[in-house]
Amino acid sequence: MAELQNIHKRCLDEGHKLEIVLVTLPFDGNYDPASFFNLMKQSALKNPLSSSWLAFPFNDKICRTLWRLYHCYERDQLIILPNGSRPGDLWGKHIATVYGIDAYPFTRDIIIDRKVNEIRSVTLEQLLGDSQTVDLRNKNVLLYLDYPRFGSDCEYPYKILDLDYDEFKVKYPGSEVFYVPLGPIFRSEYGGEFRKCATKWPILPSEMCTSLKKHIYGNGCGFSTLITIGKDGKILSRSAQYNQPSSDSSVYLFDDTLVAEILHDLEKEICETCE
């Protein structure tokens, strides 16, 4: 708040037109939204910086929409608005507990279709650019996205694969793998063995990494992941690191498991919400 106040003052002193609007998003705890908003408003009136700020009038629909945008990855997996005057639940807790995931107004198939279509609409060309994908057409592609701030935990996808680049090329002919650093490539918390193996893989240029973050990662996803792209250039799996190797399948990484993964995510979320 202090930093925002300084920015606001500096902009006004330099003649820039700027207004800061305080929007309360009281959905991260056991609060009554309207009561929480009133408390925030009373508190803001006691602060000098509130004299030139506008407090956005509480509107449940608008505030919840802003909240979903603000926490687009971590929140709003499922929103359910019941019939009648009862307030909705951000995670669909009430309906999910009483009726299960298939209840009104959403069905499991609709949710899955929407999520799958979202991901499948992203192509290899969109991710990497036309000029970068000429040699990759008609190949399976594995993108190893790595977020280094979690230290040794970033070895997790690599440990599941348990393959270095040379072995991968032998096991999956006609495929290519790219290491996608979403931060500094080498940091002290990295394990030595992981660092050595990762550098054997081709590393995407920083501008391509930015495109990947925009299309796949969204905001603030701080973990490693493996994304597989089929020969048609469409994403097959958004989290291949969770697909354990199958003894009777030599191409498990490039199987179409997207629907099964989304089903698993939904079921897990409902179970955790109901506990």
CYANA upper distance limits for C-alpha pairs under 8 A (distance plus 0.5 A):
  1 MET  CA      5 GLN  CA      6.66
  2 ALA  CA      6 ASN  CA      6.85
  3 GLU  CA      7 ILE  CA      6.79
  4 LEU  CA      8 HIS  CA      6.53
  5 GLN  CA      9 LYS  CA      6.63
  5 GLN  CA     49 LEU  CA      6.78
  6 ASN  CA     10 ARG  CA      6.58
  7 ILE  CA     11 CYS  CA      6.65
  8 HIS  CA     12 LEU  CA      6.80
  8 HIS  CA     18 LEU  CA      7.53
  8 HIS  CA     19 GLU  CA      8.14
  8 HIS  CA     20 ILE  CA      7.98
  9 LYS  CA     13 ASP  CA      6.58
 10 ARG  CA     14 GLU  CA      6.73
 11 CYS  CA     15 GLY  CA      6.82
 11 CYS  CA     16 HIS  CA      5.60
 11 CYS  CA     17 LYS  CA      7.75
 11 CYS  CA     18 LEU  CA      7.34
 12 LEU  CA     16 HIS  CA      5.95
 12 LEU  CA     17 LYS  CA      7.21
 12 LEU  CA     18 LEU  CA      7.51
 19 GLU  CA     52 SER  CA      8.25
 19 GLU  CA     53 TRP  CA      7.14
 19 GLU  CA     54 LEU  CA      8.28
 20 ILE  CA     53 TRP  CA      5.98
 20 ILE  CA     54 LEU  CA      7.22
 21 VAL  CA     53 TRP  CA      6.27
 21 VAL  CA     54 LEU  CA      5.33
 21 VAL  CA     55 ALA  CA      6.32
 21 VAL  CA     56 PHE  CA      6.82
 22 LEU  CA     53 TRP  CA      7.42
 22 LEU  CA     54 LEU  CA      6.63
 22 LEU  CA     55 ALA  CA      5.31
 22 LEU  CA     56 PHE  CA      6.38
 23 VAL  CA     55 ALA  CA      6.91
 23 VAL  CA     56 PHE  CA      5.77
 23 VAL  CA     63 CYS  CA      7.95
 24 THR  CA     37 PHE  CA      6.76
 24 THR  CA     40 MET  CA      7.99
 24 THR  CA     56 PHE  CA      8.14
 24 THR  CA     58 PHE  CA      8.06
 24 THR  CA     63 CYS  CA      7.68
 25 LEU  CA     63 CYS  CA      6.51
 25 LEU  CA     64 ARG  CA      7.62
 25 LEU  CA     66 LEU  CA      8.24
 25 LEU  CA     67 TRP  CA      6.54
 26 PRO  CA     31 TYR  CA      7.21
 26 PRO  CA     32 ASP  CA      8.34
 26 PRO  CA     33 PRO  CA      6.04
 26 PRO  CA     36 PHE  CA      6.99
 26 PRO  CA     37 PHE  CA      7.82
 27 PHE  CA     31 TYR  CA      7.62
 27 PHE  CA     33 PRO  CA      7.68
 27 PHE  CA     64 ARG  CA      8.33
 27 PHE  CA     67 TRP  CA      8.34
 31 TYR  CA     35 SER  CA      8.07
 31 TYR  CA     36 PHE  CA      6.84
 32 ASP  CA     36 PHE  CA      6.52
 33 PRO  CA     37 PHE  CA      6.57
 33 PRO  CA     60 ASP  CA      8.08
 34 ALA  CA     38 ASN  CA      6.90
 34 ALA  CA     58 PHE  CA      7.30
 35 SER  CA     39 LEU  CA      6.87
 36 PHE  CA     40 MET  CA      6.74
 37 PHE  CA     41 LYS  CA      6.63
 37 PHE  CA     58 PHE  CA      7.16
 38 ASN  CA     42 GLN  CA      6.69
 39 LEU  CA     43 SER  CA      6.68
 40 MET  CA     44 ALA  CA      6.57
 41 LYS  CA     45 LEU  CA      6.81
 41 LYS  CA     55 ALA  CA      7.61
 42 GLN  CA     46 LYS  CA      7.42
 43 SER  CA     47 ASN  CA      7.51
 44 ALA  CA     49 LEU  CA      8.45
 44 ALA  CA     50 SER  CA      6.17
 45 LEU  CA     50 SER  CA      6.37
 45 LEU  CA     51 SER  CA      7.89
 46 LYS  CA     50 SER  CA      8.21
 47 ASN  CA     51 SER  CA      8.32
 49 LEU  CA     53 TRP  CA      7.44
 50 SER  CA     54 LEU  CA      7.95
 58 PHE  CA     63 CYS  CA      7.63
 59 ASN  CA     63 CYS  CA      6.35
 60 ASP  CA     64 ARG  CA      6.48
 61 LYS  CA     65 THR  CA      6.72
 62 ILE  CA     66 LEU  CA      6.72
 63 CYS  CA     67 TRP  CA      6.58
 64 ARG  CA     68 ARG  CA      6.70
 65 THR  CA     69 LEU  CA      6.88
 66 LEU  CA     70 TYR  CA      6.56
 67 TRP  CA     71 HIS  CA      6.63
 67 TRP  CA     72 CYS  CA      8.47
 68 ARG  CA     72 CYS  CA      5.73
 68 ARG  CA     75 ARG  CA      6.76
 68 ARG  CA     76 ASP  CA      6.40
 71 HIS  CA     75 ARG  CA      5.98
 71 HIS  CA     76 ASP  CA      8.44
 71 HIS  CA    219 ASN  CA      8.43
 72 CYS  CA     76 ASP  CA      7.53
 72 CYS  CA    218 GLY  CA      8.26
 72 CYS  CA    219 ASN  CA      7.76
 73 TYR  CA    218 GLY  CA      7.37
 73 TYR  CA    219 ASN  CA      7.19
 73 TYR  CA    220 GLY  CA      8.50
 73 TYR  CA    221 CYS  CA      8.11
 75 ARG  CA     91 TRP  CA      8.37
 76 ASP  CA     90 LEU  CA      6.76
 76 ASP  CA     91 TRP  CA      6.75
 77 GLN  CA     91 TRP  CA      7.13
 78 LEU  CA     90 LEU  CA      7.48
 78 LEU  CA     91 TRP  CA      5.72
 78 LEU  CA     92 GLY  CA      6.41
 79 ILE  CA     88 GLY  CA      8.00
 79 ILE  CA     89 ASP  CA      6.76
 79 ILE  CA     90 LEU  CA      5.48
 79 ILE  CA     91 TRP  CA      5.83
 79 ILE  CA     92 GLY  CA      5.70
 80 ILE  CA     88 GLY  CA      6.35
 80 ILE  CA     89 ASP  CA      6.32
 80 ILE  CA     90 LEU  CA      7.38
 80 ILE  CA     91 TRP  CA      7.64
 80 ILE  CA     92 GLY  CA      5.24
 80 ILE  CA     95 ILE  CA      7.72
 80 ILE  CA    105 PRO  CA      7.42
 80 ILE  CA    106 PHE  CA      8.13
 81 LEU  CA     87 PRO  CA      7.47
 81 LEU  CA     88 GLY  CA      4.75
 81 LEU  CA     89 ASP  CA      7.12
 81 LEU  CA     92 GLY  CA      8.29
 81 LEU  CA    105 PRO  CA      8.12
 82 PRO  CA     86 ARG  CA      7.21
 82 PRO  CA     87 PRO  CA      7.83
 82 PRO  CA     88 GLY  CA      6.53
 82 PRO  CA     95 ILE  CA      8.09
 82 PRO  CA    104 TYR  CA      8.48
 82 PRO  CA    105 PRO  CA      8.34
 88 GLY  CA     92 GLY  CA      7.98
 89 ASP  CA     93 LYS  CA      6.65
 89 ASP  CA     94 HIS  CA      7.39
 91 TRP  CA    273 THR  CA      8.21
 92 GLY  CA     96 ALA  CA      6.34
 93 LYS  CA     97 THR  CA      6.39
 93 LYS  CA    270 ILE  CA      8.14
 93 LYS  CA    273 THR  CA      6.74
 93 LYS  CA    274 CYS  CA      7.28
 94 HIS  CA     98 VAL  CA      6.76
 95 ILE  CA     99 TYR  CA      6.00
 95 ILE  CA    100 GLY  CA      7.05
 95 ILE  CA    101 ILE  CA      8.10
 95 ILE  CA    103 ALA  CA      7.43
 95 ILE  CA    104 TYR  CA      8.46
 96 ALA  CA    100 GLY  CA      4.78
 96 ALA  CA    101 ILE  CA      5.72
 96 ALA  CA    103 ALA  CA      7.94
 96 ALA  CA    270 ILE  CA      7.20
 96 ALA  CA    274 CYS  CA      8.15
 97 THR  CA    270 ILE  CA      8.50
 97 THR  CA    274 CYS  CA      6.37
 99 TYR  CA    103 ALA  CA      6.20
101 ILE  CA    106 PHE  CA      8.28
101 ILE  CA    107 THR  CA      7.49
101 ILE  CA    108 ARG  CA      7.08
101 ILE  CA    270 ILE  CA      8.00
102 ASP  CA    106 PHE  CA      6.99
102 ASP  CA    107 THR  CA      5.13
102 ASP  CA    108 ARG  CA      6.06
103 ALA  CA    107 THR  CA      6.91
106 PHE  CA    110 ILE  CA      7.45
106 PHE  CA    111 ILE  CA      7.74
107 THR  CA    111 ILE  CA      7.01
108 ARG  CA    112 ILE  CA      6.66
109 ASP  CA    113 ASP  CA      6.50
110 ILE  CA    114 ARG  CA      6.62
111 ILE  CA    115 LYS  CA      6.75
112 ILE  CA    116 VAL  CA      6.45
112 ILE  CA    259 VAL  CA      7.20
112 ILE  CA    262 ILE  CA      7.13
112 ILE  CA    263 LEU  CA      7.76
113 ASP  CA    117 ASN  CA      6.42
114 ARG  CA    118 GLU  CA      6.64
115 LYS  CA    119 ILE  CA      6.96
115 LYS  CA    262 ILE  CA      8.31
116 VAL  CA    120 ARG  CA      6.43
116 VAL  CA    258 LEU  CA      7.51
116 VAL  CA    259 VAL  CA      7.41
117 ASN  CA    121 SER  CA      6.39
118 GLU  CA    122 VAL  CA      7.94
119 ILE  CA    235 ILE  CA      7.32
120 ARG  CA    234 LYS  CA      6.34
120 ARG  CA    235 ILE  CA      6.20
120 ARG  CA    236 LEU  CA      8.30
121 SER  CA    234 LYS  CA      8.06
122 VAL  CA    126 GLN  CA      6.85
122 VAL  CA    127 LEU  CA      7.77
122 VAL  CA    215 HIS  CA      7.83
122 VAL  CA    234 LYS  CA      7.23
122 VAL  CA    235 ILE  CA      7.60
123 THR  CA    127 LEU  CA      6.88
123 THR  CA    233 GLY  CA      6.02
123 THR  CA    234 LYS  CA      5.57
123 THR  CA    235 ILE  CA      7.40
124 LEU  CA    128 LEU  CA      6.51
124 LEU  CA    129 GLY  CA      8.03
124 LEU  CA    133 THR  CA      7.70
124 LEU  CA    229 ILE  CA      7.87
124 LEU  CA    233 GLY  CA      5.51
124 LEU  CA    234 LYS  CA      6.99
124 LEU  CA    235 ILE  CA      8.33
125 GLU  CA    129 GLY  CA      5.22
125 GLU  CA    130 ASP  CA      5.55
125 GLU  CA    132 GLN  CA      8.37
125 GLU  CA    133 THR  CA      6.87
125 GLU  CA    233 GLY  CA      8.05
126 GLN  CA    130 ASP  CA      8.09
127 LEU  CA    208 MET  CA      7.59
127 LEU  CA    211 SER  CA      6.34
127 LEU  CA    212 LEU  CA      6.08
127 LEU  CA    215 HIS  CA      7.57
128 LEU  CA    132 GLN  CA      6.49
128 LEU  CA    133 THR  CA      7.20
128 LEU  CA    208 MET  CA      6.10
128 LEU  CA    211 SER  CA      7.67
128 LEU  CA    212 LEU  CA      8.12
129 GLY  CA    133 THR  CA      7.14
129 GLY  CA    208 MET  CA      8.29
130 ASP  CA    134 VAL  CA      7.43
133 THR  CA    137 ARG  CA      6.85
136 LEU  CA    140 ASN  CA      8.31
136 LEU  CA    141 VAL  CA      8.04
136 LEU  CA    176 GLU  CA      8.10
137 ARG  CA    231 LYS  CA      7.05
137 ARG  CA    232 ASP  CA      7.98
137 ARG  CA    233 GLY  CA      7.59
138 ASN  CA    231 LYS  CA      4.91
138 ASN  CA    232 ASP  CA      6.93
138 ASN  CA    233 GLY  CA      8.23
139 LYS  CA    174 GLY  CA      5.86
139 LYS  CA    175 SER  CA      5.64
139 LYS  CA    176 GLU  CA      7.57
139 LYS  CA    230 GLY  CA      7.42
139 LYS  CA    231 LYS  CA      5.20
140 ASN  CA    174 GLY  CA      7.10
140 ASN  CA    175 SER  CA      5.01
140 ASN  CA    176 GLU  CA      6.89
140 ASN  CA    228 THR  CA      7.89
140 ASN  CA    229 ILE  CA      6.31
140 ASN  CA    230 GLY  CA      5.23
140 ASN  CA    231 LYS  CA      5.44
140 ASN  CA    254 PHE  CA      7.75
141 VAL  CA    175 SER  CA      6.09
141 VAL  CA    176 GLU  CA      5.39
141 VAL  CA    177 VAL  CA      6.19
141 VAL  CA    178 PHE  CA      8.25
141 VAL  CA    228 THR  CA      6.33
141 VAL  CA    229 ILE  CA      5.52
141 VAL  CA    230 GLY  CA      7.00
141 VAL  CA    231 LYS  CA      8.19
142 LEU  CA    175 SER  CA      8.19
142 LEU  CA    176 GLU  CA      6.74
142 LEU  CA    177 VAL  CA      5.02
142 LEU  CA    178 PHE  CA      6.78
142 LEU  CA    226 LEU  CA      7.29
142 LEU  CA    227 ILE  CA      6.33
142 LEU  CA    228 THR  CA      5.13
142 LEU  CA    229 ILE  CA      6.82
143 LEU  CA    177 VAL  CA      6.36
143 LEU  CA    178 PHE  CA      5.51
143 LEU  CA    179 TYR  CA      6.74
143 LEU  CA    180 VAL  CA      7.16
143 LEU  CA    226 LEU  CA      6.20
143 LEU  CA    227 ILE  CA      5.61
143 LEU  CA    228 THR  CA      6.82
143 LEU  CA    229 ILE  CA      8.50
144 TYR  CA    177 VAL  CA      7.84
144 TYR  CA    178 PHE  CA      6.54
144 TYR  CA    179 TYR  CA      5.41
144 TYR  CA    180 VAL  CA      6.12
144 TYR  CA    224 SER  CA      7.95
144 TYR  CA    225 THR  CA      6.56
144 TYR  CA    226 LEU  CA      5.20
144 TYR  CA    227 ILE  CA      7.09
145 LEU  CA    179 TYR  CA      6.90
145 LEU  CA    180 VAL  CA      5.11
145 LEU  CA    181 PRO  CA      6.64
145 LEU  CA    182 LEU  CA      7.26
145 LEU  CA    224 SER  CA      6.03
145 LEU  CA    225 THR  CA      5.78
145 LEU  CA    226 LEU  CA      6.66
145 LEU  CA    227 ILE  CA      8.18
146 ASP  CA    154 CYS  CA      7.03
146 ASP  CA    179 TYR  CA      8.06
146 ASP  CA    180 VAL  CA      6.56
146 ASP  CA    181 PRO  CA      5.66
146 ASP  CA    182 LEU  CA      6.21
146 ASP  CA    183 GLY  CA      8.28
146 ASP  CA    223 PHE  CA      7.20
146 ASP  CA    224 SER  CA      4.87
146 ASP  CA    225 THR  CA      7.07
147 TYR  CA    154 CYS  CA      7.28
147 TYR  CA    181 PRO  CA      7.07
147 TYR  CA    182 LEU  CA      5.61
147 TYR  CA    183 GLY  CA      6.56
147 TYR  CA    222 GLY  CA      6.27
147 TYR  CA    223 PHE  CA      5.83
147 TYR  CA    224 SER  CA      5.97
148 PRO  CA    154 CYS  CA      6.83
148 PRO  CA    181 PRO  CA      8.25
148 PRO  CA    182 LEU  CA      7.79
148 PRO  CA    183 GLY  CA      6.64
148 PRO  CA    184 PRO  CA      7.37
148 PRO  CA    185 ILE  CA      7.74
148 PRO  CA    187 ARG  CA      7.98
148 PRO  CA    190 TYR  CA      8.14
148 PRO  CA    223 PHE  CA      8.43
149 ARG  CA    183 GLY  CA      8.32
149 ARG  CA    222 GLY  CA      7.87
150 PHE  CA    154 CYS  CA      6.61
150 PHE  CA    222 GLY  CA      7.83
150 PHE  CA    223 PHE  CA      7.47
151 GLY  CA    189 GLU  CA      5.35
151 GLY  CA    190 TYR  CA      6.05
152 SER  CA    189 GLU  CA      6.77
152 SER  CA    190 TYR  CA      6.07
152 SER  CA    191 GLY  CA      6.62
154 CYS  CA    190 TYR  CA      8.46
154 CYS  CA    223 PHE  CA      7.37
154 CYS  CA    224 SER  CA      6.09
155 GLU  CA    159 LYS  CA      6.52
155 GLU  CA    191 GLY  CA      8.33
155 GLU  CA    194 PHE  CA      6.90
156 TYR  CA    160 ILE  CA      6.89
156 TYR  CA    224 SER  CA      8.00
156 TYR  CA    241 GLN  CA      8.50
157 PRO  CA    161 LEU  CA      6.85
157 PRO  CA    224 SER  CA      7.28
157 PRO  CA    225 THR  CA      6.85
157 PRO  CA    226 LEU  CA      7.29
157 PRO  CA    241 GLN  CA      5.64
158 TYR  CA    162 ASP  CA      6.39
158 TYR  CA    163 LEU  CA      7.79
158 TYR  CA    194 PHE  CA      8.22
159 LYS  CA    163 LEU  CA      8.44
160 ILE  CA    241 GLN  CA      7.05
160 ILE  CA    244 GLN  CA      7.77
161 LEU  CA    241 GLN  CA      8.00
163 LEU  CA    167 GLU  CA      6.23
163 LEU  CA    168 PHE  CA      6.40
164 ASP  CA    168 PHE  CA      6.68
164 ASP  CA    197 CYS  CA      6.45
164 ASP  CA    198 ALA  CA      8.26
164 ASP  CA    200 LYS  CA      8.05
165 TYR  CA    169 LYS  CA      6.81
165 TYR  CA    177 VAL  CA      8.06
165 TYR  CA    197 CYS  CA      8.04
165 TYR  CA    200 LYS  CA      6.64
165 TYR  CA    201 TRP  CA      6.22
166 ASP  CA    170 VAL  CA      6.99
167 GLU  CA    171 LYS  CA      6.59
168 PHE  CA    172 TYR  CA      6.32
169 LYS  CA    173 PRO  CA      6.09
169 LYS  CA    174 GLY  CA      8.20
169 LYS  CA    175 SER  CA      7.15
169 LYS  CA    176 GLU  CA      7.64
171 LYS  CA    250 SER  CA      7.96
172 TYR  CA    250 SER  CA      8.41
172 TYR  CA    251 VAL  CA      7.68
177 VAL  CA    201 TRP  CA      7.25
177 VAL  CA    202 PRO  CA      7.63
178 PHE  CA    201 TRP  CA      6.52
178 PHE  CA    202 PRO  CA      5.68
178 PHE  CA    203 ILE  CA      6.25
178 PHE  CA    204 LEU  CA      7.01
179 TYR  CA    198 ALA  CA      7.43
179 TYR  CA    201 TRP  CA      6.44
179 TYR  CA    202 PRO  CA      6.49
179 TYR  CA    203 ILE  CA      5.29
179 TYR  CA    204 LEU  CA      6.92
180 VAL  CA    203 ILE  CA      6.55
180 VAL  CA    204 LEU  CA      6.17
180 VAL  CA    209 CYS  CA      6.75
181 PRO  CA    185 ILE  CA      6.36
181 PRO  CA    203 ILE  CA      8.07
181 PRO  CA    204 LEU  CA      8.23
181 PRO  CA    209 CYS  CA      7.66
182 LEU  CA    209 CYS  CA      7.25
182 LEU  CA    213 LYS  CA      8.33
186 PHE  CA    190 TYR  CA      7.36
186 PHE  CA    195 ARG  CA      7.79
190 TYR  CA    194 PHE  CA      7.53
190 TYR  CA    195 ARG  CA      7.09
191 GLY  CA    195 ARG  CA      6.74
192 GLY  CA    196 LYS  CA      6.75
193 GLU  CA    197 CYS  CA      6.79
194 PHE  CA    198 ALA  CA      6.44
195 ARG  CA    199 THR  CA      6.83
196 LYS  CA    200 LYS  CA      7.60
197 CYS  CA    201 TRP  CA      7.96
199 THR  CA    203 ILE  CA      8.16
204 LEU  CA    208 MET  CA      6.81
204 LEU  CA    209 CYS  CA      7.02
205 PRO  CA    209 CYS  CA      6.98
206 SER  CA    210 THR  CA      6.81
207 GLU  CA    211 SER  CA      7.09
208 MET  CA    212 LEU  CA      6.85
209 CYS  CA    213 LYS  CA      6.73
210 THR  CA    214 LYS  CA      6.79
211 SER  CA    215 HIS  CA      6.77
212 LEU  CA    216 ILE  CA      6.22
212 LEU  CA    217 TYR  CA      7.43
213 LYS  CA    217 TYR  CA      5.07
213 LYS  CA    218 GLY  CA      6.54
214 LYS  CA    218 GLY  CA      6.13
217 TYR  CA    221 CYS  CA      6.64
225 THR  CA    238 ARG  CA      8.34
225 THR  CA    239 SER  CA      6.32
225 THR  CA    240 ALA  CA      7.76
225 THR  CA    241 GLN  CA      6.73
226 LEU  CA    238 ARG  CA      7.40
226 LEU  CA    239 SER  CA      5.89
226 LEU  CA    240 ALA  CA      5.58
226 LEU  CA    241 GLN  CA      5.97
227 ILE  CA    235 ILE  CA      7.83
227 ILE  CA    236 LEU  CA      8.12
227 ILE  CA    237 SER  CA      6.13
227 ILE  CA    238 ARG  CA      5.32
227 ILE  CA    239 SER  CA      6.17
227 ILE  CA    240 ALA  CA      6.34
228 THR  CA    235 ILE  CA      6.49
228 THR  CA    236 LEU  CA      5.98
228 THR  CA    237 SER  CA      5.77
228 THR  CA    238 ARG  CA      7.36
228 THR  CA    240 ALA  CA      7.18
228 THR  CA    253 LEU  CA      7.37
228 THR  CA    254 PHE  CA      6.74
229 ILE  CA    233 GLY  CA      6.43
229 ILE  CA    234 LYS  CA      6.00
229 ILE  CA    235 ILE  CA      4.80
229 ILE  CA    236 LEU  CA      5.79
229 ILE  CA    237 SER  CA      7.72
229 ILE  CA    254 PHE  CA      7.84
230 GLY  CA    234 LYS  CA      6.22
230 GLY  CA    235 ILE  CA      6.80
230 GLY  CA    236 LEU  CA      6.54
230 GLY  CA    254 PHE  CA      7.05
236 LEU  CA    254 PHE  CA      7.12
236 LEU  CA    255 ASP  CA      7.48
236 LEU  CA    256 ASP  CA      5.68
236 LEU  CA    257 THR  CA      7.29
236 LEU  CA    258 LEU  CA      6.72
237 SER  CA    254 PHE  CA      8.17
237 SER  CA    256 ASP  CA      7.15
237 SER  CA    257 THR  CA      6.54
237 SER  CA    258 LEU  CA      5.62
238 ARG  CA    258 LEU  CA      7.51
239 SER  CA    243 ASN  CA      8.30
240 ALA  CA    253 LEU  CA      6.81
243 ASN  CA    252 TYR  CA      8.04
243 ASN  CA    253 LEU  CA      7.74
245 PRO  CA    249 SER  CA      8.18
245 PRO  CA    252 TYR  CA      6.81
245 PRO  CA    253 LEU  CA      8.37
246 SER  CA    250 SER  CA      7.84
246 SER  CA    252 TYR  CA      7.05
251 VAL  CA    255 ASP  CA      7.07
257 THR  CA    261 GLU  CA      6.66
258 LEU  CA    262 ILE  CA      6.78
259 VAL  CA    263 LEU  CA      6.69
260 ALA  CA    264 HIS  CA      6.69
261 GLU  CA    265 ASP  CA      6.70
262 ILE  CA    266 LEU  CA      6.71
263 LEU  CA    267 GLU  CA      6.67
264 HIS  CA    268 LYS  CA      6.53
265 ASP  CA    269 GLU  CA      6.63
266 LEU  CA    270 ILE  CA      6.73
267 GLU  CA    271 CYS  CA      6.70
268 LYS  CA    272 GLU  CA      6.70
269 GLU  CA    273 THR  CA      6.57
270 ILE  CA    274 CYS  CA      6.60
271 CYS  CA    275 GLU  CA      6.84
